[in-house]
Amino acid sequence: MIGNLQVLRAFAALAVVLYHTSYPLINGRPSDFQGVAIFFVISGFIMSYVVLKDDKQSKADKFLLHRFVRLVPFYWLCVVAFIYLSNLGLLNLSQTLPRLGALLANDWLGALRWVASGFNLTSHYSIQEIVKTLFFIPYKDVNGDYHPILGVGWTLNLEVYFFIIFALTLLGKKAYAPTITAVIITIFWMVGFLTNGLGIGYLEFYSSGYIPYFSAGIATYYAWRKLKDVAPKKILQVLSLLLISLYIAAQAGVPYIYPFAPFALVLGVLLLHSVGKRIEHPLLLLIGSASYALYLIHTIILEMARTLQNELPSLRYNTNIMAAIFAVAVCSIVSTIIHLGLEKPIVKSFRTHVFPMLDRIQLQQSSKQ
């Protein structure tokens, strides 16, 4: 594990949460400090790093299996939980809590029926919407946006697209897989960008302006690998500080450099790692480890809090900086608990039980041939 990247994950996730509070932090507007783009650059880097370092993940099937275990089970659980909470009206606590209190006080059976009613997953969403959400198939919602049921899942649709292309390139020589992947997704992005998607939904979605950041992550890997081997330590220190300064300048509004800022930041913190400047604060590392859970569940928590703002004005995180910080803290605490108690055990269970079973099946099949 590269600790600096874990800390950067924590920063990106917290920045996205702050953005979704809608608090106007930069020039009177909310900002995620390019958190989503940073995630994509990290993803491109990590996929290249893992594939070229770990033979176990350099085969297409094993690569996809590891990505599936890390990404899918917990996402599915969050989607189902979101639908369940929506069905019960628990995303609107100001209206639902009084009703629930009345049921608990006067009608226990009614309360149980109310709890059971949440399992009717198609009461608010169609089968088509549920299937497309669960299998990362992009579609337009009622507002014309490419948002699945759990809104933040649009980024996972892009991630899965990237993983599939990467896995296909692993059918050839793994040494060329990252570069070929970058070329393919960049060409596809350029075609969609230059033709405005040709009115084709999938082409429009997969030519998102975020796609180049996967390629930037792959480029980050090769730049980092080359620089850390050939450049003197002092040069790397200066370069890392310059790159991080470039990112800060971009957030401050310096023109022309904004699109390159996530690449600069990720490469900068990697170079700091290479020269021994490593952030090892356990809390930051823990939030980085829980960043996936934080990313998936924070909008649910924020929506619950938003519906209580009329009764509790102190929760108006879109206008009160202290409320915004409190909201980010609550999201971080809840997601960390869920990460440690649910997400992490799920991943561990798959790696402990499912992976060895699949290896045995593959070994038996190869012995029969």
NUKE-6982 format. One record per residue (C-alpha): residue in one letter; x, y, z. Coordinates in Angstrom, 3 decimals, always signed. Layout:
REC   r          x          y          z
REC   A          X          Y          Z
...
//
This chain:
REC   r          x          y          z
REC   M     +0.000     +0.000     +0.000
REC   I     +1.250     +3.457     -0.919
REC   G     +0.208     +5.455     +2.125
REC   N     +0.288     +8.811     +0.368
REC   L     -2.320     +7.574     -2.103
REC   Q     -4.548     +6.395     +0.732
REC   V     -4.381     +9.870     +2.239
REC   L     -5.122    +11.364     -1.170
REC   R     -8.159     +9.090     -1.407
REC   A     -9.304    +10.446     +1.944
REC   F     -8.857    +14.012     +0.710
REC   A    -10.759    +13.334     -2.531
REC   A    -13.650    +11.620     -0.736
REC   L    -13.951    +14.363     +1.891
REC   A    -13.848    +16.987     -0.868
REC   V    -16.720    +15.286     -2.705
REC   V    -18.753    +15.166     +0.513
REC   L    -18.096    +18.870     +1.095
REC   Y    -19.172    +19.595     -2.476
REC   H    -22.470    +17.811     -1.932
REC   T    -23.215    +19.973     +1.108
REC   S    -23.478    +22.782     -1.487
REC   Y    -21.552    +25.107     +0.794
REC   P    -20.068    +27.904     -1.381
REC   L    -16.422    +27.530     -0.445
REC   I    -14.599    +28.786     -3.554
REC   N    -15.612    +32.056     -5.248
REC   G    -19.139    +31.757     -3.911
REC   R    -19.630    +28.263     -5.342
REC   P    -19.305    +24.697     -4.047
REC   S    -16.180    +22.821     -5.107
REC   D    -15.068    +19.200     -4.904
REC   F    -11.455    +20.309     -5.528
REC   Q    -11.527    +17.916     -8.506
REC   G    -12.041    +14.997     -6.132
REC   V    -13.734    +12.769     -8.708
REC   A    -10.975    +13.419    -11.245
REC   I     -8.369    +12.599     -8.576
REC   F    -10.110     +9.279     -7.937
REC   F     -9.923     +8.444    -11.646
REC   V     -6.234     +9.346    -11.901
REC   I     -5.550     +7.142     -8.864
REC   S     -7.570     +4.341    -10.477
REC   G     -5.558     +4.517    -13.693
REC   F     -2.325     +4.494    -11.706
REC   I     -3.324     +1.619     -9.401
REC   M     -4.525     -0.618    -12.237
REC   S     -1.212     -0.158    -14.046
REC   Y     +0.790     -0.601    -10.844
REC   V     -1.053     -3.767     -9.801
REC   V     -1.099     -5.450    -13.200
REC   L     +2.600     -4.880    -13.912
REC   K     +3.646     -5.876    -10.390
REC   D     +1.307     -8.733     -9.445
REC   D     +1.188    -11.796    -11.737
REC   K     -1.993    -12.961     -9.995
REC   Q     -3.888     -9.965    -11.354
REC   S     -2.244     -9.811    -14.774
REC   K     -4.709    -12.253    -16.330
REC   A     -8.009    -10.874    -17.540
REC   D    -10.246    -13.172    -15.482
REC   K     -8.335    -12.655    -12.227
REC   F     -8.141     -8.918    -12.849
REC   L    -11.915     -8.645    -13.285
REC   L    -12.556    -10.923    -10.306
REC   H    -10.477     -8.713     -8.000
REC   R    -12.255     -5.599     -9.293
REC   F    -15.653     -7.294     -8.876
REC   V    -14.970     -8.192     -5.245
REC   R    -13.732     -4.723     -4.405
REC   L    -16.486     -2.843     -6.189
REC   V    -19.692     -4.778     -6.716
REC   P    -21.029     -6.535     -3.568
REC   F    -20.902     -3.435     -1.386
REC   Y    -22.309     -1.247     -4.169
REC   W    -25.236     -3.626     -4.653
REC   L    -25.854     -3.569     -0.923
REC   C    -25.866     +0.246     -0.908
REC   V    -28.252     +0.403     -3.869
REC   V    -30.706     -1.999     -2.221
REC   A    -30.408     -0.092     +1.070
REC   F    -31.088     +3.182     -0.735
REC   I    -34.195     +1.757     -2.424
REC   Y    -35.404     +0.318     +0.881
REC   L    -34.941     +3.613     +2.718
REC   S    -36.655     +5.470     -0.130
REC   N    -39.620     +3.127     -0.001
REC   L    -40.032     +3.725     +3.720
REC   G    -39.700     +7.475     +3.323
REC   L    -36.669     +7.515     +5.585
REC   L    -34.878     +9.896     +3.238
REC   N    -37.453    +12.457     +4.381
REC   L    -37.179    +12.209     +8.130
REC   S    -39.212    +15.331     +8.894
REC   Q    -42.326    +13.643     +7.506
REC   T    -41.595    +10.018     +8.345
REC   L    -40.470    +10.238    +11.979
REC   P    -43.799    +11.580    +13.310
REC   R    -45.668     +8.865    +11.421
REC   L    -43.311     +6.202    +12.703
REC   G    -43.670     +7.477    +16.255
REC   A    -47.455     +7.250    +15.994
REC   L    -47.269     +3.711    +14.645
REC   L    -44.922     +2.543    +17.388
REC   A    -47.145     +4.090    +20.040
REC   N    -50.489     +2.828    +18.745
REC   D    -50.098     +0.085    +16.152
REC   W    -47.204     -2.363    +16.439
REC   L    -48.547     -4.538    +13.644
REC   G    -48.878     -1.493    +11.453
REC   A    -45.277     -0.601    +12.218
REC   L    -44.159     -4.103    +11.212
REC   R    -46.161     -3.896     +7.979
REC   W    -44.543     -0.534     +7.313
REC   V    -41.062     -2.024     +7.822
REC   A    -41.909     -4.941     +5.508
REC   S    -43.276     -2.626     +2.813
REC   G    -39.781     -1.338     +2.151
REC   F    -38.811     -4.637     +0.569
REC   N    -41.075     -3.979     -2.409
REC   L    -38.120     -2.764     -4.464
REC   T    -40.193     -1.861     -7.533
REC   S    -42.640     +0.454     -5.757
REC   H    -40.606     +3.528     -6.792
REC   Y    -38.219     +2.191     -9.429
REC   S    -38.782     +0.009    -12.464
REC   I    -37.146     -3.372    -12.979
REC   Q    -35.241     -1.844    -15.890
REC   E    -33.832     +0.936    -13.712
REC   I    -32.808     -1.526    -10.995
REC   V    -31.141     -3.945    -13.421
REC   K    -29.273     -1.193    -15.251
REC   T    -28.114     +0.311    -11.969
REC   L    -26.887     -3.001    -10.573
REC   F    -25.064     -3.950    -13.770
REC   F    -23.478     -0.558    -14.426
REC   I    -25.430     +0.155    -17.620
REC   P    -25.772     +3.922    -18.082
REC   Y    -29.227     +5.384    -18.685
REC   K    -30.830     +8.790    -18.458
REC   D    -33.003     +9.554    -15.454
REC   V    -36.150    +11.693    -15.465
REC   N    -33.983    +14.822    -15.497
REC   G    -32.082    +13.689    -18.580
REC   D    -28.888    +12.974    -16.634
REC   Y    -26.898     +9.743    -16.679
REC   H    -27.546     +8.974    -13.029
REC   P    -28.410     +5.507    -11.726
REC   I    -30.693     +4.986     -8.728
REC   L    -27.859     +5.746     -6.319
REC   G    -26.760     +8.980     -7.957
REC   V    -23.026     +8.782     -7.287
REC   G    -22.984     +5.437     -9.122
REC   W    -22.428     +7.227    -12.440
REC   T    -18.723     +7.295    -11.638
REC   L    -18.762     +3.526    -11.066
REC   N    -20.282     +3.086    -14.520
REC   L    -17.200     +4.830    -15.902
REC   E    -14.893     +2.785    -13.654
REC   V    -16.409     -0.508    -14.847
REC   Y    -16.042     +0.597    -18.476
REC   F    -12.367     +1.302    -17.796
REC   F    -11.885     -2.058    -16.056
REC   I    -13.479     -3.987    -18.930
REC   I    -11.269     -2.311    -21.536
REC   F     -8.228     -2.937    -19.331
REC   A     -9.181     -6.606    -18.904
REC   L     -9.557     -7.062    -22.667
REC   T     -6.073     -5.674    -23.258
REC   L     -4.731     -8.217    -20.749
REC   L     -5.644    -10.945    -23.235
REC   G     -2.466     -9.836    -24.994
REC   K     +0.901     -9.040    -23.414
REC   K     +0.451     -7.471    -20.006
REC   A     +3.417     -5.145    -20.532
REC   Y     +1.455     -3.301    -23.204
REC   A     -1.959     -3.460    -21.507
REC   P     -1.915     -0.066    -19.730
REC   T     -0.719     +1.797    -22.817
REC   I     -3.194     +0.088    -25.150
REC   T     -5.993     +0.767    -22.669
REC   A     -5.095     +4.461    -22.549
REC   V     -5.035     +4.645    -26.357
REC   I     -8.412     +2.899    -26.749
REC   I    -10.343     +4.954    -24.207
REC   T     -8.721     +8.184    -25.400
REC   I     -9.627     +7.517    -29.039
REC   F    -13.177     +6.596    -28.065
REC   W    -13.389     +9.727    -25.939
REC   M    -12.105    +11.924    -28.781
REC   V    -14.600    +10.463    -31.261
REC   G    -17.468    +11.123    -28.874
REC   F    -16.176    +14.569    -27.971
REC   L    -15.646    +15.693    -31.565
REC   T    -18.989    +14.334    -32.779
REC   N    -20.922    +15.365    -29.650
REC   G    -21.810    +11.717    -29.125
REC   L    -23.629    +11.499    -32.512
REC   G    -26.804    +11.359    -30.469
REC   I    -25.807     +7.860    -29.292
REC   G    -26.348     +7.509    -25.557
REC   Y    -23.457     +5.192    -24.713
REC   L    -21.013     +7.118    -26.893
REC   E    -22.144    +10.324    -25.234
REC   F    -21.675     +8.885    -21.752
REC   Y    -18.317     +7.207    -22.385
REC   S    -16.935    +10.374    -23.941
REC   S    -17.379    +12.137    -20.611
REC   G    -14.795    +14.759    -19.810
REC   Y    -13.657    +12.565    -16.920
REC   I    -12.470     +9.709    -19.145
REC   P     -9.048    +11.253    -19.947
REC   Y     -8.195    +11.116    -16.246
REC   F     -7.962     +7.310    -16.430
REC   S     -5.378     +7.752    -19.189
REC   A     -3.689    +10.429    -17.077
REC   G     -3.456     +7.881    -14.254
REC   I     -1.726     +5.425    -16.553
REC   A     +0.657     +8.169    -17.688
REC   T     +1.234     +8.996    -14.008
REC   Y     +2.390     +5.439    -13.389
REC   Y     +4.994     +5.515    -16.165
REC   A     +6.177     +9.019    -15.242
REC   W     +6.535     +8.057    -11.568
REC   R     +8.345     +4.808    -12.365
REC   K    +10.823     +6.580    -14.635
REC   L    +11.436     +9.620    -12.448
REC   K    +12.008     +7.732     -9.211
REC   D    +14.651     +5.601    -10.910
REC   V    +16.631     +8.288    -12.722
REC   A    +16.180    +11.624    -10.932
REC   P    +18.214    +12.615     -7.843
REC   K    +16.324    +12.808     -4.568
REC   K    +16.589    +16.595     -4.295
REC   I    +15.216    +17.025     -7.816
REC   L    +12.284    +14.779     -6.951
REC   Q    +11.571    +16.815     -3.829
REC   V    +11.529    +20.084     -5.749
REC   L     +9.460    +18.581     -8.568
REC   S     +6.914    +17.141     -6.166
REC   L     +6.436    +20.510     -4.483
REC   L     +6.079    +22.225     -7.857
REC   L     +3.444    +19.719     -8.956
REC   I     +1.445    +20.080     -5.747
REC   S     +1.742    +23.883     -6.032
REC   L     +0.355    +23.601     -9.557
REC   Y     -2.698    +21.816     -8.184
REC   I     -3.194    +24.453     -5.463
REC   A     -2.861    +27.240     -8.015
REC   A     -5.496    +25.588    -10.195
REC   Q     -7.958    +25.475     -7.303
REC   A     -7.243    +29.149     -6.657
REC   G     -8.339    +29.971    -10.176
REC   V     -5.080    +30.276    -12.128
REC   P     -6.146    +29.837    -15.775
REC   Y     -5.193    +27.068    -18.228
REC   I     -3.814    +24.584    -15.712
REC   Y     -7.066    +23.321    -14.162
REC   P     -7.461    +20.225    -16.405
REC   F     -3.937    +19.067    -15.541
REC   A     -4.182    +19.616    -11.794
REC   P     -5.335    +16.099    -10.707
REC   F     -2.480    +14.503    -12.657
REC   A     -0.021    +16.934    -11.068
REC   L     -1.281    +16.281     -7.549
REC   V     -1.197    +12.482     -7.808
REC   L     +2.271    +12.468     -9.344
REC   G     +3.439    +14.957     -6.732
REC   V     +2.355    +12.866     -3.750
REC   L     +3.831     +9.746     -5.360
REC   L     +7.196    +11.461     -5.743
REC   L     +7.002    +12.505     -2.094
REC   H     +6.463     +8.853     -1.235
REC   S     +9.527     +7.891     -3.266
REC   V    +11.775    +10.334     -1.405
REC   G    +10.534     +9.111     +1.964
REC   K     +8.097    +11.937     +2.689
REC   R     +5.160     +9.790     +3.718
REC   I     +1.966    +10.702     +5.539
REC   E     +1.268     +7.927     +8.000
REC   H     -1.370     +9.450    +10.260
REC   P     -3.624     +6.496    +11.202
REC   L     -6.859     +8.505    +11.042
REC   L     -6.155     +9.756     +7.520
REC   L     -5.160     +6.267     +6.408
REC   L     -8.357     +4.878     +7.915
REC   I    -10.532     +7.437     +6.106
REC   G     -8.633     +6.637     +2.919
REC   S     -9.377     +2.961     +3.424
REC   A    -13.052     +3.817     +4.021
REC   S    -13.231     +6.259     +1.097
REC   Y    -15.332     +3.925     -1.059
REC   A    -17.944     +3.544     +1.682
REC   L    -17.814     +7.287     +2.321
REC   Y    -18.330     +8.026     -1.351
REC   L    -21.319     +5.704     -1.677
REC   I    -23.281     +6.547     +1.460
REC   H    -22.618    +10.228     +2.095
REC   T    -25.449    +11.478     -0.140
REC   I    -27.918     +9.309     +1.803
REC   I    -26.816    +10.834     +5.113
REC   L    -26.831    +14.366     +3.706
REC   E    -30.322    +13.923     +2.297
REC   M    -31.632    +12.703     +5.647
REC   A    -30.102    +15.724     +7.370
REC   R    -31.401    +18.110     +4.710
REC   T    -35.019    +17.149     +5.393
REC   L    -34.564    +18.129     +9.049
REC   Q    -33.193    +21.599     +8.344
REC   N    -36.514    +23.399     +8.817
REC   E    -36.890    +21.901    +12.300
REC   L    -33.170    +22.202    +13.059
REC   P    -31.737    +25.284    +11.300
REC   S    -28.293    +24.486    +12.713
REC   L    -28.159    +21.610    +10.187
REC   R    -28.247    +23.946     +7.189
REC   Y    -24.900    +22.836     +5.877
REC   N    -25.348    +24.719     +2.605
REC   T    -25.122    +28.106     +4.357
REC   N    -23.312    +27.384     +7.629
REC   I    -19.654    +26.382     +7.450
REC   M    -19.747    +24.751    +10.890
REC   A    -22.788    +22.705     +9.858
REC   A    -20.975    +21.699     +6.663
REC   I    -17.913    +20.558     +8.645
REC   F    -20.173    +18.712    +11.088
REC   A    -21.942    +16.995     +8.179
REC   V    -18.633    +15.903     +6.668
REC   A    -17.515    +14.575    +10.066
REC   V    -20.733    +12.611    +10.596
REC   C    -20.511    +11.117     +7.109
REC   S    -16.902    +10.133     +7.790
REC   I    -17.690     +8.486    +11.128
REC   V    -20.707     +6.549     +9.848
REC   S    -18.906     +5.399     +6.692
REC   T    -15.847     +4.288     +8.671
REC   I    -18.049     +2.206    +10.963
REC   I    -19.787     +0.668     +7.931
REC   H    -16.426     +0.079     +6.249
REC   L    -14.998     -1.755     +9.253
REC   G    -18.171     -3.635    +10.133
REC   L    -19.541     -4.475     +6.707
REC   E    -17.548     -3.540     +3.611
REC   K    -14.192     -4.873     +4.788
REC   P    -15.590     -8.211     +6.073
REC   I    -17.421     -8.726     +2.749
REC   V    -14.217     -8.246     +0.753
REC   K    -12.253    -10.413     +3.183
REC   S    -14.857    -13.182     +2.967
REC   F    -14.645    -13.274     -0.819
REC   R    -10.851    -13.316     -0.766
REC   T    -10.726    -15.986     +1.944
REC   H    -13.391    -18.351     +0.630
REC   V    -14.308    -17.560     -2.976
REC   F    -10.832    -17.009     -4.432
REC   P     -9.387    -20.345     -3.171
REC   M    -12.495    -22.184     -4.386
REC   L    -12.159    -20.710     -7.870
REC   D     -8.447    -21.546     -7.902
REC   R     -9.257    -25.181     -7.054
REC   I    -11.864    -25.351     -9.826
REC   Q     -9.419    -23.861    -12.327
REC   L     -6.715    -26.319    -11.217
REC   Q     -9.083    -29.289    -11.610
REC   Q    -10.094    -28.150    -15.081
REC   S     -6.497    -27.689    -16.198
REC   S     -5.543    -31.147    -14.864
REC   K     -8.274    -32.767    -16.967
REC   Q     -6.970    -31.214    -20.159
//
